[in-house]
Structure formats: structure tokens, C-alpha cells
Amino acid sequence: MSKSLPFEVTLEVRDTCLCLHAQRAARALARHYDIAFKPLGLTSGQFSLLMSLNAPEPPSLGRVATLLGMDRTTLTANLKPLERRGLLAIGSDASDRRTRLLRLTPAGRALLAKAVPIWRRHHADIEAHLPASDADEVRADLNALARV
């Protein structure tokens, strides 16, 4: 016979769980940006992924996975539709053929150029809705949690 938890425990988790609150906020933010980027055929995750490739030198798959907080398998699955759309190319590093390098294509750069003004408008709107919070403090706290 299993012992059931008191309802007060449910309320405690609902009111205090950082994971629950972070997930709920992340979903709301993702929905907001997904709607904003929809005319470009992008999701918020795809925007972040493409933006992570906008670098002077093509980043490695491992470096992008770390930046985005994804495992390499998930990142690889997320790259495929963008590669099929011709927005990025995956190649090997000349000095280490095992290392996969990710490069924006001209089409990917053009799409990002269209997406950034949309991101800036929506980002400013979101920051304006942070009640009694400093956006830099929120980012610092989220980055600290990402390192846990």
C-alpha cells in the first residue's frame, strides 16, 4: 500500500520549485519568440542555434552544444532541418577530421539579418515587463543556475 503525499507538499513545490518556475518562464518566452519569428519560418530555438553560429570562425558542434546547454545528439537533430533549408553547412575541421564545424550559409546570414530586428523589438518588450527586476541580475541568476 502506498502512502499518499499531503496536498501541502504539492503547494510547497508549486510555490517554491525553481525548476518548475524556470520551465514555466522558459515555455512562455519560447512561445512569445516562436510567434514573433513565425513569419520567417523560425522557432526561438532555431534562432538561438543560428545566432550561435554567427562567429568569425565556424564553431565546433561541441562548442555550440555547450553554449546552448544541449547534448550533441539533440543538437545534431536540431541542425538537420536548418541544414536542409540551406541555412547552415556542416563540415570537418581540416586539422582534426573528427571535429564537426558549423557554418552559416549566405541564406542563413540573410535570415538572421531579418530576424535580429524582430528579436530586438520583442526582447525590449520582455525586459520592460520584468517587474521590479534588473534584467542583468535575472541573466546573472539564470547563468548561475545553468552552472549547477
C-alpha positions in Angstrom: 0.0 0.0 0.0 1.5 3.4 -1.0 1.3 6.4 1.2 0.0 9.5 -0.5 1.6 12.9 0.0 -0.3 15.6 1.7 -1.6 18.3 -0.6 0.5 20.8 1.2 3.6 19.2 -0.4 2.1 19.9 -3.8 1.6 23.6 -2.8 5.1 23.7 -1.5 6.5 22.5 -4.8 4.2 24.8 -6.8 5.3 27.8 -4.8 9.0 27.2 -4.4 10.4 24.9 -7.0 12.9 26.8 -9.1 12.8 24.1 -11.8 9.1 24.5 -12.2 9.3 28.3 -12.3 12.2 28.3 -14.7 10.4 25.8 -17.0 7.2 27.8 -17.0 9.1 31.0 -17.8 11.1 29.3 -20.5 8.0 28.0 -22.2 6.3 31.4 -22.1 9.4 33.1 -23.5 9.7 30.5 -26.2 6.0 30.9 -27.2 6.5 34.7 -27.4 9.5 34.4 -29.7 8.0 31.5 -31.7 5.1 33.7 -32.6 7.4 36.6 -33.4 9.7 34.5 -35.7 6.9 32.6 -37.3 6.8 34.8 -40.4 10.4 33.9 -41.0 9.7 30.1 -40.6 11.9 30.0 -37.5 11.4 28.9 -33.9 13.0 30.6 -30.9 15.3 27.6 -30.6 16.4 27.8 -34.2 17.1 31.5 -33.9 19.4 30.8 -30.9 21.1 28.0 -32.8 21.7 30.1 -35.9 22.9 33.0 -33.8 25.4 30.7 -32.1 26.9 30.1 -35.5 27.4 33.8 -36.2 31.1 33.9 -35.3 34.3 35.0 -37.1 35.3 31.3 -37.3 32.9 28.3 -37.6 32.3 26.9 -34.2 32.6 23.2 -33.4 29.5 21.1 -32.8 30.7 20.6 -29.2 31.2 24.3 -28.6 27.7 25.1 -29.8 26.2 22.2 -27.7 27.9 23.6 -24.6 26.7 27.2 -25.3 23.1 26.1 -25.9 23.1 23.6 -23.0 22.3 20.7 -25.2 23.8 17.3 -25.7 25.4 16.7 -29.0 22.7 14.2 -30.2 19.9 16.7 -29.6 21.9 19.5 -31.3 22.6 17.2 -34.3 18.8 16.5 -34.6 18.1 20.3 -34.4 20.7 21.1 -37.1 19.2 18.8 -39.7 16.1 20.9 -40.7 18.2 24.0 -40.8 20.8 22.3 -43.0 18.1 21.0 -45.3 16.8 24.6 -45.6 20.3 25.7 -46.7 20.8 27.9 -43.7 23.9 26.2 -42.4 26.6 23.8 -43.5 28.3 21.1 -41.5 31.9 20.3 -42.4 35.1 18.8 -40.9 37.9 20.7 -39.3 41.0 20.5 -41.6 43.3 20.0 -38.6 41.1 17.3 -36.9 38.7 15.4 -39.3 36.7 14.1 -36.3 35.7 17.7 -35.3 32.5 18.9 -37.0 32.4 22.6 -37.8 29.1 24.5 -38.2 29.0 27.4 -40.6 26.2 29.8 -41.6 25.5 29.9 -45.3 24.7 33.2 -47.1 21.0 32.3 -46.8 21.4 31.7 -43.0 23.1 35.1 -42.6 20.4 36.8 -44.6 17.7 35.2 -42.4 19.4 36.2 -39.2 19.7 39.8 -40.6 15.9 39.7 -40.9 15.4 38.1 -37.5 17.5 40.4 -35.4 15.3 43.5 -35.6 12.3 41.2 -34.6 14.3 39.9 -31.7 15.4 43.4 -30.6 11.8 44.6 -30.5 10.5 41.6 -28.6 13.4 41.5 -26.3 12.9 45.1 -25.3 9.2 44.4 -24.7 10.0 41.4 -22.5 12.6 43.3 -20.4 10.1 46.1 -19.9 7.7 43.5 -18.4 10.2 42.4 -15.7 8.5 43.8 -12.5 11.0 45.3 -10.1 13.8 43.3 -11.6 17.0 44.3 -13.2 17.4 42.3 -16.4 21.2 41.9 -15.9 20.5 40.4 -12.4 18.0 38.0 -13.9 20.5 36.9 -16.6 23.2 36.5 -13.9 20.9 34.4 -11.8 19.9 32.2 -14.8 23.6 31.8 -15.8 24.4 30.7 -12.2 21.6 28.1 -12.3 23.0 26.9 -15.7 26.2 26.0 -14.0 24.6 23.9 -11.2 
